[in-house]
Amino acid sequence: MVAGLARRFGDLGLAEDATAEAFVTAVERWPRDGVPPNPGAWLTTTATRKAIDRLRRESHRDAKHQAALMVRDGSPPEPMGPVEDDRLRLVFTCCHPALSMEARVALTLRMLGGLTVAEIAHAFLVPETTMAQRITRAKTKIRVAHIPYRVPSAADVRERLAGVLAVVYLIFNEGYLATAGDDPVRAELSDEAVRLGRLLHTLLPDEGEVTGLLALMLLIDARRTARVSRIGELVTLEDQDRSAWSRTLIAEGHLLVRERIAAVAAGEGGPGRYQLLAAINAVHTDAPSARDTDWSQIVALYDRLVGLDASPIVRLNRAIAVAEVDGPDVALAEVDRLGGALDGYHAYHAARADLLRRVGRSRDARAAYDRALQLAGNPAERAYLTRRRDQLVS
């Protein structure tokens, strides 16, 4: 039988293997199925089939090897540039300078930041339809102008840094106090923003605004566990249990702020927006209580910030600090001047309601609280605003 198979297939080794497999099959099957009428013919037929199957496998082996070699590219991998983290590299890639700063930030938040159009619109204080149109226009410009999505080089990193910092900060803001939904805090977003901030600081340790943003996020995130009460109500900075703050994050944030103060003193240039915001939060987290806060220093820092960024929100936050130094009447006058720009912003009406309450204008305060409640989507904020409104003296 072996000789016959060898003559047929031209390979004595193949014939021997096929015959051996046929005998193994016979040993397995004959006790169960019975011995066939012509055992020799059965063994020859089975061995022939085994040989044919082996020939087929052998004929495909070279093709499979060639396919494997095609899949296995021996060429060196394409360099990833200075940004090693996949998510951060994509953020740099999307923040293309051919788009306006607002468009690149909005598009990146939508594509990579995990934010909805409504959440992005809230961050920019514009209607959702307006933001949807801006994102659509940005995508169209990329397609029509054939803007390449390529791995950022070292030069790209510097050119696109401002947009990347804005993206990271807005992701953090949405996590630290969600625009809407059942959860007042989205810790996964804050955690991811801090992670990206740490990566940026490792990549650019001497870049002041990178250090400032990381310090800012750490000092704000240190207060996370004290910001929402057990009943799901927002706890303002004044009423937070400061013993619940993370001293580890605060110490790290303060160290970064001191590094930037020393760098500025050494002549590296004036502090930028994120550095000033970090310094403001350093003052807050350094005070043992709200009563001990150095509000004059905070107002002075806001004055410097207004010189860099005179946006309505910065001026609103400055006015809130002014109320602690010069009184609620002075602050209310400043806040009222911002009404045109911030009428659709719930925090503006909440701040104004509190100032009106403090000057004894309860009816106007109630109307302001009602307007804030109309605009607020965060459940913890809504619970806080409702309680404050209901506590007003009629």
Protein Blocks (a to p, Z undefined) as FASTA:
>chain_A
ZZmmmmmnopaklmmmmmmmmmmmmmmmmmmnopafblmlmmmmmmmmmmmmmmmmmmmm
mmmmmmmmmmmccbdcddebjblblklmmmmmmmpckbcfklmmmmmmmmmnopafklmm
mmnopafklmmmmmmmmmmmmmmnopacddddfklmmmmmmmmmmmmmmmmmmmmocfbd
jblbafklmmmmmmmmmmmmmmmmmlmklmmmmmmmmmmmmmmmmmpcfkopacdfklpc
fklpcfklmmmmmmmmmmmmmmmmnonapadfklmmmmmmmmmmmpmbfklpcfklmmmm
mmmmmmmomcfklmmmmmmmmmmmnojklmmmmmmmmmmmmmmpmklmmmmmmmmmmnop
aklmmmmmmmmmmmpmbfklmmmmmmmmmmpcZZ
